[in-house]
Amino acid sequence: MNFFYELWEYHKGKITGVILGFIVGLLIIIFGFFKALFLIFCCAVGYFIGKAIDRNIPLREFINKFLPPYK
């Protein structure tokens, strides 16, 4: 168990990159390039919305950063 902890501690960027690359590769093989790109985009949007919720930023304020104000 100590081996895996040390491996993660010293190589977390490489391990994360390999895992993300593997997942993106699988998505492209399964869905095709543009569908995989859309899925990755949706995941990124969900991540940023979740990050805003974790920081207690009101959703309206978060959306106003990216979209023009509604008149």
All heavy atoms as a GROMACS GRO file, in nm:
protein
  592
    1MET      N    1   0.082  -0.119   0.000
    1MET     CA    2   0.000   0.000   0.000
    1MET      C    3   0.087   0.126   0.000
    1MET      O    4   0.053   0.223  -0.064
    1MET     CB    5  -0.091  -0.004   0.123
    1MET     CG    6  -0.199   0.097   0.120
    1MET     SD    7  -0.308   0.061  -0.016
    1MET     CE    8  -0.436   0.174   0.015
    2ASN      N    9   0.197   0.123   0.071
    2ASN     CA   10   0.288   0.235   0.077
    2ASN      C   11   0.346   0.265  -0.061
    2ASN      O   12   0.369   0.381  -0.095
    2ASN     CB   13   0.400   0.205   0.177
    2ASN     CG   14   0.479   0.329   0.211
    2ASN    OD1   15   0.430   0.439   0.193
    2ASN    ND2   16   0.600   0.309   0.260
    3PHE      N   17   0.367   0.162  -0.143
    3PHE     CA   18   0.419   0.179  -0.278
    3PHE      C   19   0.326   0.267  -0.361
    3PHE      O   20   0.370   0.359  -0.431
    3PHE     CB   21   0.439   0.043  -0.345
    3PHE     CG   22   0.470   0.053  -0.492
    3PHE    CD1   23   0.595   0.091  -0.534
    3PHE    CD2   24   0.373   0.022  -0.586
    3PHE    CE1   25   0.624   0.101  -0.670
    3PHE    CE2   26   0.400   0.030  -0.720
    3PHE     CZ   27   0.527   0.070  -0.762
    4PHE      N   28   0.195   0.241  -0.356
    4PHE     CA   29   0.099   0.317  -0.435
    4PHE      C   30   0.087   0.461  -0.385
    4PHE      O   31   0.070   0.553  -0.465
    4PHE     CB   32  -0.038   0.248  -0.434
    4PHE     CG   33  -0.037   0.119  -0.508
    4PHE    CD1   34  -0.055  -0.001  -0.441
    4PHE    CD2   35  -0.017   0.116  -0.645
    4PHE    CE1   36  -0.053  -0.121  -0.509
    4PHE    CE2   37  -0.016  -0.003  -0.715
    4PHE     CZ   38  -0.034  -0.122  -0.646
    5TYR      N   39   0.098   0.480  -0.255
    5TYR     CA   40   0.094   0.616  -0.200
    5TYR      C   41   0.214   0.695  -0.250
    5TYR      O   42   0.200   0.811  -0.292
    5TYR     CB   43   0.093   0.612  -0.047
    5TYR     CG   44   0.102   0.749   0.014
    5TYR    CD1   45  -0.009   0.833   0.015
    5TYR    CD2   46   0.221   0.794   0.069
    5TYR    CE1   47  -0.002   0.960   0.070
    5TYR    CE2   48   0.230   0.921   0.124
    5TYR     CZ   49   0.119   1.003   0.124
    5TYR     OH   50   0.129   1.128   0.177
    6GLU      N   51   0.334   0.636  -0.246
    6GLU     CA   52   0.453   0.706  -0.293
    6GLU      C   53   0.447   0.729  -0.443
    6GLU      O   54   0.488   0.835  -0.492
    6GLU     CB   55   0.578   0.625  -0.257
    6GLU     CG   56   0.611   0.630  -0.110
    6GLU     CD   57   0.739   0.556  -0.076
    6GLU    OE1   58   0.819   0.529  -0.169
    6GLU    OE2   59   0.759   0.523   0.042
    7LEU      N   60   0.395   0.633  -0.516
    7LEU     CA   61   0.380   0.647  -0.661
    7LEU      C   62   0.288   0.765  -0.691
    7LEU      O   63   0.318   0.849  -0.776
    7LEU     CB   64   0.325   0.518  -0.721
    7LEU     CG   65   0.320   0.510  -0.872
    7LEU    CD1   66   0.461   0.507  -0.928
    7LEU    CD2   67   0.246   0.384  -0.915
    8TRP      N   68   0.176   0.774  -0.621
    8TRP     CA   69   0.083   0.884  -0.641
    8TRP      C   70   0.145   1.017  -0.598
    8TRP      O   71   0.130   1.118  -0.664
    8TRP     CB   72  -0.048   0.858  -0.565
    8TRP     CG   73  -0.141   0.974  -0.572
    8TRP    CD1   74  -0.169   1.061  -0.471
    8TRP    CD2   75  -0.217   1.017  -0.684
    8TRP    NE1   76  -0.259   1.156  -0.514
    8TRP    CE2   77  -0.290   1.131  -0.645
    8TRP    CE3   78  -0.229   0.971  -0.815
    8TRP    CZ2   79  -0.374   1.198  -0.732
    8TRP    CZ3   80  -0.314   1.038  -0.902
    8TRP    CH2   81  -0.384   1.150  -0.860
    9GLU      N   82   0.217   1.016  -0.487
    9GLU     CA   83   0.275   1.139  -0.433
    9GLU      C   84   0.376   1.201  -0.530
    9GLU      O   85   0.378   1.322  -0.547
    9GLU     CB   86   0.342   1.109  -0.298
    9GLU     CG   87   0.387   1.231  -0.224
    9GLU     CD   88   0.274   1.322  -0.180
    9GLU    OE1   89   0.163   1.272  -0.153
    9GLU    OE2   90   0.297   1.444  -0.174
   10TYR      N   91   0.457   1.121  -0.594
   10TYR     CA   92   0.563   1.173  -0.679
   10TYR      C   93   0.525   1.183  -0.826
   10TYR      O   94   0.594   1.248  -0.903
   10TYR     CB   95   0.689   1.086  -0.665
   10TYR     CG   96   0.748   1.095  -0.527
   10TYR    CD1   97   0.746   0.987  -0.441
   10TYR    CD2   98   0.805   1.214  -0.482
   10TYR    CE1   99   0.799   0.995  -0.313
   10TYR    CE2  100   0.859   1.223  -0.354
   10TYR     CZ  101   0.855   1.113  -0.271
   10TYR     OH  102   0.908   1.122  -0.145
   11HIS      N  103   0.417   1.117  -0.868
   11HIS     CA  104   0.383   1.114  -1.010
   11HIS      C  105   0.235   1.141  -1.035
   11HIS      O  106   0.177   1.092  -1.132
   11HIS     CB  107   0.419   0.978  -1.070
   11HIS     CG  108   0.564   0.943  -1.056
   11HIS    ND1  109   0.663   1.006  -1.128
   11HIS    CD2  110   0.626   0.854  -0.975
   11HIS    CE1  111   0.780   0.956  -1.093
   11HIS    NE2  112   0.760   0.864  -1.000
   12LYS      N  113   0.170   1.220  -0.951
   12LYS     CA  114   0.025   1.240  -0.965
   12LYS      C  115  -0.012   1.310  -1.095
   12LYS      O  116  -0.115   1.280  -1.152
   12LYS     CB  117  -0.034   1.311  -0.844
   12LYS     CG  118   0.010   1.451  -0.820
   12LYS     CD  119  -0.061   1.510  -0.700
   12LYS     CE  120   0.034   1.517  -0.584
   12LYS     NZ  121  -0.020   1.573  -0.464
   13GLY      N  122   0.069   1.399  -1.144
   13GLY     CA  123   0.042   1.466  -1.272
   13GLY      C  124   0.046   1.368  -1.389
   13GLY      O  125  -0.040   1.370  -1.476
   14LYS      N  126   0.146   1.282  -1.388
   14LYS     CA  127   0.159   1.182  -1.496
   14LYS      C  128   0.045   1.082  -1.491
   14LYS      O  129  -0.012   1.046  -1.594
   14LYS     CB  130   0.292   1.110  -1.484
   14LYS     CG  131   0.412   1.199  -1.505
   14LYS     CD  132   0.539   1.124  -1.475
   14LYS     CE  133   0.654   1.220  -1.466
   14LYS     NZ  134   0.773   1.159  -1.409
   15ILE      N  135   0.012   1.036  -1.372
   15ILE     CA  136  -0.096   0.938  -1.356
   15ILE      C  137  -0.229   0.998  -1.399
   15ILE      O  138  -0.305   0.936  -1.473
   15ILE     CB  139  -0.101   0.887  -1.211
   15ILE    CG1  140   0.025   0.807  -1.178
   15ILE    CG2  141  -0.226   0.804  -1.187
   15ILE    CD1  142   0.041   0.773  -1.031
   16THR      N  143  -0.256   1.121  -1.356
   16THR     CA  144  -0.380   1.188  -1.394
   16THR      C  145  -0.385   1.209  -1.545
   16THR      O  146  -0.489   1.186  -1.608
   16THR     CB  147  -0.392   1.323  -1.321
   16THR    OG1  148  -0.382   1.301  -1.181
   16THR    CG2  149  -0.522   1.392  -1.353
   17GLY      N  150  -0.275   1.249  -1.604
   17GLY     CA  151  -0.270   1.270  -1.748
   17GLY      C  152  -0.295   1.143  -1.827
   17GLY      O  153  -0.368   1.143  -1.927
   18VAL      N  154  -0.238   1.033  -1.782
   18VAL     CA  155  -0.259   0.905  -1.849
   18VAL      C  156  -0.404   0.861  -1.838
   18VAL      O  157  -0.465   0.816  -1.936
   18VAL     CB  158  -0.164   0.797  -1.791
   18VAL    CG1  159  -0.204   0.659  -1.837
   18VAL    CG2  160  -0.021   0.826  -1.832
   19ILE      N  161  -0.462   0.876  -1.720
   19ILE     CA  162  -0.602   0.835  -1.701
   19ILE      C  163  -0.695   0.922  -1.787
   19ILE      O  164  -0.784   0.869  -1.854
   19ILE     CB  165  -0.641   0.843  -1.552
   19ILE    CG1  166  -0.568   0.733  -1.474
   19ILE    CG2  167  -0.791   0.829  -1.534
   19ILE    CD1  168  -0.579   0.744  -1.323
   20LEU      N  169  -0.674   1.053  -1.787
   20LEU     CA  170  -0.757   1.141  -1.870
   20LEU      C  171  -0.738   1.112  -2.018
   20LEU      O  172  -0.836   1.112  -2.095
   20LEU     CB  173  -0.726   1.288  -1.840
   20LEU     CG  174  -0.776   1.341  -1.708
   20LEU    CD1  175  -0.728   1.484  -1.687
   20LEU    CD2  176  -0.927   1.334  -1.700
   21GLY      N  177  -0.615   1.088  -2.060
   21GLY     CA  178  -0.590   1.053  -2.200
   21GLY      C  179  -0.658   0.924  -2.240
   21GLY      O  180  -0.715   0.912  -2.350
   22PHE      N  181  -0.657   0.827  -2.151
   22PHE     CA  182  -0.723   0.699  -2.177
   22PHE      C  183  -0.874   0.718  -2.190
   22PHE      O  184  -0.937   0.666  -2.282
   22PHE     CB  185  -0.691   0.601  -2.064
   22PHE     CG  186  -0.752   0.465  -2.083
   22PHE    CD1  187  -0.698   0.377  -2.174
   22PHE    CD2  188  -0.863   0.428  -2.009
   22PHE    CE1  189  -0.755   0.251  -2.192
   22PHE    CE2  190  -0.920   0.304  -2.026
   22PHE     CZ  191  -0.866   0.214  -2.118
   23ILE      N  192  -0.931   0.797  -2.100
   23ILE     CA  193  -1.076   0.821  -2.104
   23ILE      C  194  -1.115   0.896  -2.231
   23ILE      O  195  -1.212   0.859  -2.298
   23ILE     CB  196  -1.121   0.897  -1.977
   23ILE    CG1  197  -1.109   0.805  -1.855
   23ILE    CG2  198  -1.264   0.949  -1.992
   23ILE    CD1  199  -1.129   0.876  -1.722
   24VAL      N  200  -1.039   0.998  -2.269
   24VAL     CA  201  -1.069   1.073  -2.391
   24VAL      C  202  -1.055   0.982  -2.513
   24VAL      O  203  -1.138   0.985  -2.604
   24VAL     CB  204  -0.978   1.197  -2.403
   24VAL    CG1  205  -0.989   1.260  -2.540
   24VAL    CG2  206  -1.014   1.299  -2.296
   25GLY      N  207  -0.953   0.900  -2.514
   25GLY     CA  208  -0.936   0.805  -2.625
   25GLY      C  209  -1.053   0.710  -2.637
   25GLY      O  210  -1.103   0.683  -2.747
   26LEU      N  211  -1.099   0.657  -2.525
   26LEU     CA  212  -1.215   0.567  -2.527
   26LEU      C  213  -1.341   0.640  -2.576
   26LEU      O  214  -1.419   0.584  -2.653
   26LEU     CB  215  -1.241   0.510  -2.387
   26LEU     CG  216  -1.157   0.391  -2.346
   26LEU    CD1  217  -1.192   0.351  -2.203
   26LEU    CD2  218  -1.176   0.274  -2.439
   27LEU      N  219  -1.360   0.763  -2.530
   27LEU     CA  220  -1.476   0.840  -2.574
   27LEU      C  221  -1.474   0.861  -2.725
   27LEU      O  222  -1.577   0.850  -2.792
   27LEU     CB  223  -1.481   0.975  -2.502
   27LEU     CG  224  -1.519   0.973  -2.355
   27LEU    CD1  225  -1.504   1.112  -2.294
   27LEU    CD2  226  -1.659   0.921  -2.336
   28ILE      N  227  -1.358   0.893  -2.780
   28ILE     CA  228  -1.347   0.914  -2.923
   28ILE      C  229  -1.372   0.785  -2.999
   28ILE      O  230  -1.441   0.785  -3.102
   28ILE     CB  231  -1.209   0.975  -2.958
   28ILE    CG1  232  -1.204   1.119  -2.907
   28ILE    CG2  233  -1.184   0.971  -3.109
   28ILE    CD1  234  -1.069   1.185  -2.919
   29ILE      N  235  -1.320   0.674  -2.951
   29ILE     CA  236  -1.343   0.546  -3.016
   29ILE      C  237  -1.491   0.506  -3.012
   29ILE      O  238  -1.548   0.461  -3.110
   29ILE     CB  239  -1.255   0.436  -2.952
   29ILE    CG1  240  -1.109   0.459  -2.989
   29ILE    CG2  241  -1.300   0.297  -2.997
   29ILE    CD1  242  -1.012   0.371  -2.914
   30ILE      N  243  -1.554   0.527  -2.897
   30ILE     CA  244  -1.693   0.484  -2.879
   30ILE      C  245  -1.791   0.578  -2.950
   30ILE      O  246  -1.881   0.533  -3.021
   30ILE     CB  247  -1.727   0.473  -2.729
   30ILE    CG1  248  -1.646   0.360  -2.665
   30ILE    CG2  249  -1.876   0.451  -2.708
   30ILE    CD1  250  -1.654   0.355  -2.514
   31PHE      N  251  -1.776   0.710  -2.932
   31PHE     CA  252  -1.875   0.805  -2.979
   31PHE      C  253  -1.836   0.879  -3.106
   31PHE      O  254  -1.920   0.938  -3.171
   31PHE     CB  255  -1.906   0.908  -2.871
   31PHE     CG  256  -1.965   0.849  -2.747
   31PHE    CD1  257  -1.896   0.854  -2.627
   31PHE    CD2  258  -2.088   0.788  -2.749
   31PHE    CE1  259  -1.949   0.801  -2.512
   31PHE    CE2  260  -2.143   0.734  -2.634
   31PHE     CZ  261  -2.073   0.739  -2.516
   32GLY      N  262  -1.709   0.885  -3.138
   32GLY     CA  263  -1.662   0.969  -3.247
   32GLY      C  264  -1.608   1.099  -3.190
   32GLY      O  265  -1.635   1.136  -3.075
   33PHE      N  266  -1.534   1.172  -3.273
   33PHE     CA  267  -1.461   1.289  -3.225
   33PHE      C  268  -1.554   1.398  -3.174
   33PHE      O  269  -1.537   1.449  -3.063
   33PHE     CB  270  -1.370   1.344  -3.336
   33PHE     CG  271  -1.295   1.466  -3.294
   33PHE    CD1  272  -1.188   1.458  -3.207
   33PHE    CD2  273  -1.334   1.591  -3.340
   33PHE    CE1  274  -1.119   1.570  -3.167
   33PHE    CE2  275  -1.265   1.704  -3.301
   33PHE     CZ  276  -1.158   1.693  -3.215
   34PHE      N  277  -1.653   1.440  -3.255
   34PHE     CA  278  -1.735   1.555  -3.217
   34PHE      C  279  -1.830   1.524  -3.102
   34PHE      O  280  -1.854   1.610  -3.017
   34PHE     CB  281  -1.811   1.609  -3.339
   34PHE     CG  282  -1.718   1.674  -3.439
   34PHE    CD1  283  -1.689   1.612  -3.558
   34PHE    CD2  284  -1.658   1.794  -3.410
   34PHE    CE1  285  -1.603   1.670  -3.648
   34PHE    CE2  286  -1.572   1.855  -3.498
   34PHE     CZ  287  -1.544   1.792  -3.619
   35LYS      N  288  -1.882   1.404  -3.096
   35LYS     CA  289  -1.967   1.367  -2.983
   35LYS      C  290  -1.885   1.361  -2.855
   35LYS      O  291  -1.930   1.402  -2.748
   35LYS     CB  292  -2.037   1.234  -3.009
   35LYS     CG  293  -2.145   1.244  -3.114
   35LYS     CD  294  -2.212   1.110  -3.134
   35LYS     CE  295  -2.317   1.119  -3.244
   35LYS     NZ  296  -2.380   0.989  -3.269
   36ALA      N  297  -1.763   1.309  -2.865
   36ALA     CA  298  -1.674   1.305  -2.748
   36ALA      C  299  -1.637   1.446  -2.705
   36ALA      O  300  -1.633   1.476  -2.585
   36ALA     CB  301  -1.549   1.224  -2.780
   37LEU      N  302  -1.611   1.534  -2.802
   37LEU     CA  303  -1.578   1.673  -2.770
   37LEU      C  304  -1.695   1.742  -2.700
   37LEU      O  305  -1.676   1.815  -2.602
   37LEU     CB  306  -1.542   1.748  -2.898
   37LEU     CG  307  -1.470   1.880  -2.886
   37LEU    CD1  308  -1.336   1.860  -2.817
   37LEU    CD2  309  -1.451   1.940  -3.022
   38PHE      N  310  -1.817   1.716  -2.746
   38PHE     CA  311  -1.936   1.772  -2.682
   38PHE      C  312  -1.952   1.719  -2.540
   38PHE      O  313  -1.983   1.794  -2.448
   38PHE     CB  314  -2.061   1.740  -2.765
   38PHE     CG  315  -2.188   1.792  -2.704
   38PHE    CD1  316  -2.215   1.927  -2.703
   38PHE    CD2  317  -2.278   1.705  -2.648
   38PHE    CE1  318  -2.331   1.977  -2.647
   38PHE    CE2  319  -2.395   1.752  -2.591
   38PHE     CZ  320  -2.422   1.888  -2.590
   39LEU      N  321  -1.928   1.590  -2.521
   39LEU     CA  322  -1.937   1.531  -2.388
   39LEU      C  323  -1.834   1.592  -2.293
   39LEU      O  324  -1.865   1.623  -2.178
   39LEU     CB  325  -1.920   1.379  -2.397
   39LEU     CG  326  -1.934   1.300  -2.268
   39LEU    CD1  327  -2.073   1.319  -2.211
   39LEU    CD2  328  -1.908   1.154  -2.294
   40ILE      N  329  -1.714   1.611  -2.341
   40ILE     CA  330  -1.608   1.672  -2.259
   40ILE      C  331  -1.646   1.816  -2.225
   40ILE      O  332  -1.628   1.862  -2.111
   40ILE     CB  333  -1.473   1.666  -2.332
   40ILE    CG1  334  -1.426   1.520  -2.340
   40ILE    CG2  335  -1.368   1.753  -2.263
   40ILE    CD1  336  -1.310   1.498  -2.432
   41PHE      N  337  -1.703   1.889  -2.322
   41PHE     CA  338  -1.749   2.026  -2.297
   41PHE      C  339  -1.857   2.029  -2.189
   41PHE      O  340  -1.853   2.112  -2.098
   41PHE     CB  341  -1.802   2.088  -2.427
   41PHE     CG  342  -1.866   2.222  -2.408
   41PHE    CD1  343  -1.789   2.335  -2.386
   41PHE    CD2  344  -2.003   2.235  -2.411
   41PHE    CE1  345  -1.848   2.459  -2.367
   41PHE    CE2  346  -2.064   2.358  -2.394
   41PHE     CZ  347  -1.986   2.470  -2.371
   42CYS      N  348  -1.954   1.937  -2.198
   42CYS     CA  349  -2.060   1.930  -2.098
   42CYS      C  350  -2.005   1.898  -1.960
   42CYS      O  351  -2.050   1.955  -1.860
   42CYS     CB  352  -2.166   1.827  -2.138
   42CYS     SG  353  -2.265   1.877  -2.279
   43CYS      N  354  -1.908   1.810  -1.953
   43CYS     CA  355  -1.845   1.778  -1.825
   43CYS      C  356  -1.772   1.900  -1.767
   43CYS      O  357  -1.778   1.924  -1.647
   43CYS     CB  358  -1.748   1.662  -1.842
   43CYS     SG  359  -1.828   1.504  -1.871
   44ALA      N  360  -1.705   1.976  -1.853
   44ALA     CA  361  -1.634   2.095  -1.807
   44ALA      C  362  -1.733   2.199  -1.753
   44ALA      O  363  -1.709   2.260  -1.649
   44ALA     CB  364  -1.550   2.154  -1.920
   45VAL      N  365  -1.844   2.219  -1.824
   45VAL     CA  366  -1.946   2.314  -1.777
   45VAL      C  367  -2.000   2.267  -1.642
   45VAL      O  368  -2.015   2.346  -1.549
   45VAL     CB  369  -2.059   2.328  -1.881
   45VAL    CG1  370  -2.178   2.403  -1.822
   45VAL    CG2  371  -2.008   2.399  -2.005
   46GLY      N  372  -2.029   2.139  -1.629
   46GLY     CA  373  -2.077   2.085  -1.503
   46GLY      C  374  -1.976   2.102  -1.391
   46GLY      O  375  -2.012   2.134  -1.277
   47TYR      N  376  -1.850   2.084  -1.422
   47TYR     CA  377  -1.744   2.103  -1.323
   47TYR      C  378  -1.743   2.247  -1.272
   47TYR      O  379  -1.736   2.272  -1.151
   47TYR     CB  380  -1.608   2.067  -1.382
   47TYR     CG  381  -1.492   2.108  -1.295
   47TYR    CD1  382  -1.457   2.032  -1.184
   47TYR    CD2  383  -1.420   2.223  -1.322
   47TYR    CE1  384  -1.352   2.071  -1.102
   47TYR    CE2  385  -1.315   2.262  -1.242
   47TYR     CZ  386  -1.281   2.186  -1.132
   47TYR     OH  387  -1.177   2.224  -1.052
   48PHE      N  388  -1.748   2.344  -1.364
   48PHE     CA  389  -1.741   2.484  -1.323
   48PHE      C  390  -1.866   2.527  -1.247
   48PHE      O  391  -1.858   2.607  -1.153
   48PHE     CB  392  -1.715   2.574  -1.443
   48PHE     CG  393  -1.573   2.565  -1.492
   48PHE    CD1  394  -1.544   2.512  -1.615
   48PHE    CD2  395  -1.469   2.607  -1.412
   48PHE    CE1  396  -1.414   2.502  -1.659
   48PHE    CE2  397  -1.337   2.598  -1.454
   48PHE     CZ  398  -1.309   2.545  -1.578
   49ILE      N  399  -1.982   2.475  -1.284
   49ILE     CA  400  -2.103   2.505  -1.209
   49ILE      C  401  -2.093   2.446  -1.068
   49ILE      O  402  -2.126   2.510  -0.969
   49ILE     CB  403  -2.229   2.455  -1.283
   49ILE    CG1  404  -2.252   2.540  -1.408
   49ILE    CG2  405  -2.351   2.460  -1.192
   49ILE    CD1  406  -2.362   2.490  -1.497
   50GLY      N  407  -2.046   2.322  -1.059
   50GLY     CA  408  -2.028   2.259  -0.928
   50GLY      C  409  -1.926   2.332  -0.842
   50GLY      O  410  -1.943   2.348  -0.721
   51LYS      N  411  -1.820   2.382  -0.906
   51LYS     CA  412  -1.719   2.459  -0.834
   51LYS      C  413  -1.779   2.587  -0.779
   51LYS      O  414  -1.749   2.627  -0.665
   51LYS     CB  415  -1.603   2.490  -0.929
   51LYS     CG  416  -1.485   2.557  -0.867
   51LYS     CD  417  -1.375   2.572  -0.972
   51LYS     CE  418  -1.260   2.651  -0.919
   51LYS     NZ  419  -1.156   2.670  -1.022
   52ALA      N  420  -1.865   2.653  -0.858
   52ALA     CA  421  -1.931   2.775  -0.812
   52ALA      C  422  -2.024   2.745  -0.695
   52ALA      O  423  -2.032   2.822  -0.600
   52ALA     CB  424  -2.008   2.840  -0.926
   53ILE      N  425  -2.094   2.634  -0.702
   53ILE     CA  426  -2.184   2.595  -0.592
   53ILE      C  427  -2.104   2.567  -0.466
   53ILE      O  428  -2.143   2.607  -0.356
   53ILE     CB  429  -2.269   2.474  -0.633
   53ILE    CG1  430  -2.370   2.516  -0.741
   53ILE    CG2  431  -2.340   2.413  -0.513
   53ILE    CD1  432  -2.442   2.400  -0.805
   54ASP      N  433  -1.989   2.500  -0.480
   54ASP     CA  434  -1.904   2.471  -0.364
   54ASP      C  435  -1.853   2.599  -0.298
   54ASP      O  436  -1.833   2.603  -0.177
   54ASP     CB  437  -1.785   2.385  -0.405
   54ASP     CG  438  -1.825   2.241  -0.433
   54ASP    OD1  439  -1.936   2.202  -0.394
   54ASP    OD2  440  -1.744   2.170  -0.495
   55ARG      N  441  -1.830   2.701  -0.378
   55ARG     CA  442  -1.780   2.828  -0.325
   55ARG      C  443  -1.893   2.922  -0.283
   55ARG      O  444  -1.868   3.038  -0.252
   55ARG     CB  445  -1.693   2.897  -0.430
   55ARG     CG  446  -1.564   2.825  -0.457
   55ARG     CD  447  -1.482   2.900  -0.555
   55ARG     NE  448  -1.353   2.835  -0.574
   55ARG     CZ  449  -1.260   2.881  -0.654
   55ARG    NH1  450  -1.280   2.990  -0.724
   55ARG    NH2  451  -1.146   2.816  -0.667
   56ASN      N  452  -2.017   2.874  -0.287
   56ASN     CA  453  -2.135   2.952  -0.250
   56ASN      C  454  -2.153   3.078  -0.333
   56ASN      O  455  -2.196   3.182  -0.282
   56ASN     CB  456  -2.133   2.986  -0.101
   56ASN     CG  457  -2.146   2.863  -0.015
   56ASN    OD1  458  -2.217   2.770  -0.049
   56ASN    ND2  459  -2.074   2.862   0.096
   57ILE      N  460  -2.117   3.071  -0.461
   57ILE     CA  461  -2.140   3.182  -0.553
   57ILE      C  462  -2.281   3.166  -0.607
   57ILE      O  463  -2.316   3.058  -0.657
   57ILE     CB  464  -2.037   3.180  -0.669
   57ILE    CG1  465  -1.896   3.197  -0.614
   57ILE    CG2  466  -2.070   3.288  -0.771
   57ILE    CD1  467  -1.787   3.180  -0.717
   58PRO      N  468  -2.364   3.270  -0.600
   58PRO     CA  469  -2.500   3.258  -0.655
   58PRO      C  470  -2.496   3.225  -0.804
   58PRO      O  471  -2.413   3.276  -0.879
   58PRO     CB  472  -2.561   3.396  -0.632
   58PRO     CG  473  -2.478   3.458  -0.524
   58PRO     CD  474  -2.341   3.399  -0.538
   59LEU      N  475  -2.586   3.137  -0.847
   59LEU     CA  476  -2.587   3.089  -0.984
   59LEU      C  477  -2.606   3.205  -1.082
   59LEU      O  478  -2.543   3.208  -1.187
   59LEU     CB  479  -2.695   2.983  -1.004
   59LEU     CG  480  -2.690   2.904  -1.132
   59LEU    CD1  481  -2.554   2.837  -1.149
   59LEU    CD2  482  -2.799   2.801  -1.136
   60ARG      N  483  -2.691   3.301  -1.048
   60ARG     CA  484  -2.714   3.415  -1.138
   60ARG      C  485  -2.584   3.494  -1.158
   60ARG      O  486  -2.552   3.536  -1.268
   60ARG     CB  487  -2.822   3.505  -1.082
   60ARG     CG  488  -2.857   3.622  -1.172
   60ARG     CD  489  -2.972   3.703  -1.118
   60ARG     NE  490  -3.093   3.628  -1.104
   60ARG     CZ  491  -3.185   3.611  -1.200
   60ARG    NH1  492  -3.166   3.665  -1.316
   60ARG    NH2  493  -3.294   3.542  -1.177
   61GLU      N  494  -2.510   3.515  -1.052
   61GLU     CA  495  -2.382   3.586  -1.060
   61GLU      C  496  -2.282   3.508  -1.145
   61GLU      O  497  -2.210   3.566  -1.227
   61GLU     CB  498  -2.326   3.609  -0.920
   61GLU     CG  499  -2.195   3.683  -0.915
   61GLU     CD  500  -2.143   3.697  -0.774
   61GLU    OE1  501  -2.225   3.714  -0.682
   61GLU    OE2  502  -2.020   3.689  -0.755
   62PHE      N  503  -2.280   3.377  -1.129
   62PHE     CA  504  -2.190   3.292  -1.206
   62PHE      C  505  -2.224   3.299  -1.355
   62PHE      O  506  -2.135   3.313  -1.439
   62PHE     CB  507  -2.199   3.148  -1.156
   62PHE     CG  508  -2.117   3.051  -1.234
   62PHE    CD1  509  -1.979   3.046  -1.217
   62PHE    CD2  510  -2.175   2.966  -1.325
   62PHE    CE1  511  -1.902   2.956  -1.289
   62PHE    CE2  512  -2.099   2.876  -1.397
   62PHE     CZ  513  -1.963   2.872  -1.379
   63ILE      N  514  -2.353   3.291  -1.388
   63ILE     CA  515  -2.395   3.294  -1.528
   63ILE      C  516  -2.367   3.430  -1.590
   63ILE      O  517  -2.329   3.439  -1.707
   63ILE     CB  518  -2.544   3.256  -1.538
   63ILE    CG1  519  -2.561   3.108  -1.503
   63ILE    CG2  520  -2.599   3.284  -1.677
   63ILE    CD1  521  -2.705   3.062  -1.493
   64ASN      N  522  -2.384   3.539  -1.514
   64ASN     CA  523  -2.359   3.673  -1.566
   64ASN      C  524  -2.214   3.695  -1.604
   64ASN      O  525  -2.184   3.785  -1.682
   64ASN     CB  526  -2.405   3.780  -1.467
   64ASN     CG  527  -2.555   3.794  -1.464
   64ASN    OD1  528  -2.624   3.757  -1.559
   64ASN    ND2  529  -2.606   3.846  -1.354
   65LYS      N  530  -2.122   3.616  -1.550
   65LYS     CA  531  -1.982   3.626  -1.589
   65LYS      C  532  -1.961   3.582  -1.734
   65LYS      O  533  -1.871   3.631  -1.801
   65LYS     CB  534  -1.894   3.541  -1.498
   65LYS     CG  535  -1.878   3.594  -1.359
   65LYS     CD  536  -1.786   3.504  -1.281
   65LYS     CE  537  -1.771   3.551  -1.138
   65LYS     NZ  538  -1.681   3.464  -1.062
   66PHE      N  539  -2.044   3.490  -1.781
   66PHE     CA  540  -2.022   3.432  -1.914
   66PHE      C  541  -2.122   3.479  -2.018
   66PHE      O  542  -2.092   3.480  -2.137
   66PHE     CB  543  -2.029   3.279  -1.904
   66PHE     CG  544  -1.922   3.223  -1.816
   66PHE    CD1  545  -1.951   3.183  -1.688
   66PHE    CD2  546  -1.792   3.214  -1.861
   66PHE    CE1  547  -1.852   3.134  -1.606
   66PHE    CE2  548  -1.692   3.164  -1.780
   66PHE     CZ  549  -1.723   3.123  -1.652
   67LEU      N  550  -2.241   3.518  -1.975
   67LEU     CA  551  -2.344   3.564  -2.068
   67LEU      C  552  -2.374   3.710  -2.042
   67LEU      O  553  -2.363   3.760  -1.930
   67LEU     CB  554  -2.473   3.483  -2.048
   67LEU     CG  555  -2.462   3.333  -2.073
   67LEU    CD1  556  -2.592   3.265  -2.036
   67LEU    CD2  557  -2.428   3.305  -2.217
   68PRO      N  558  -2.414   3.783  -2.147
   68PRO     CA  559  -2.449   3.924  -2.125
   68PRO      C  560  -2.575   3.934  -2.039
   68PRO      O  561  -2.658   3.845  -2.040
   68PRO     CB  562  -2.475   3.977  -2.265
   68PRO     CG  563  -2.498   3.858  -2.350
   68PRO     CD  564  -2.426   3.744  -2.285
   69PRO      N  565  -2.589   4.043  -1.964
   69PRO     CA  566  -2.706   4.058  -1.878
   69PRO      C  567  -2.835   4.062  -1.961
   69PRO      O  568  -2.839   4.117  -2.069
   69PRO     CB  569  -2.684   4.189  -1.805
   69PRO     CG  570  -2.553   4.240  -1.847
   69PRO     CD  571  -2.496   4.153  -1.952
   70TYR      N  572  -2.937   4.003  -1.905
   70TYR     CA  573  -3.068   4.000  -1.971
   70TYR      C  574  -3.140   4.131  -1.944
   70TYR      O  575  -3.147   4.178  -1.831
   70TYR     CB  576  -3.149   3.883  -1.916
   70TYR     CG  577  -3.286   3.872  -1.977
   70TYR    CD1  578  -3.300   3.827  -2.107
   70TYR    CD2  579  -3.399   3.905  -1.905
   70TYR    CE1  580  -3.426   3.816  -2.163
   70TYR    CE2  581  -3.524   3.895  -1.960
   70TYR     CZ  582  -3.538   3.851  -2.091
   70TYR     OH  583  -3.660   3.840  -2.147
   71LYS      N  584  -3.195   4.192  -2.051
   71LYS     CA  585  -3.264   4.322  -2.034
   71LYS      C  586  -3.411   4.304  -2.048
   71LYS      O  587  -3.465   4.228  -2.115
   71LYS     CB  588  -3.216   4.421  -2.137
   71LYS     CG  589  -3.071   4.458  -2.115
   71LYS     CD  590  -3.026   4.560  -2.215
   71LYS     CE  591  -2.880   4.596  -2.189
   71LYS     NZ  592  -2.831   4.698  -2.276
   0.00000   0.00000   0.00000
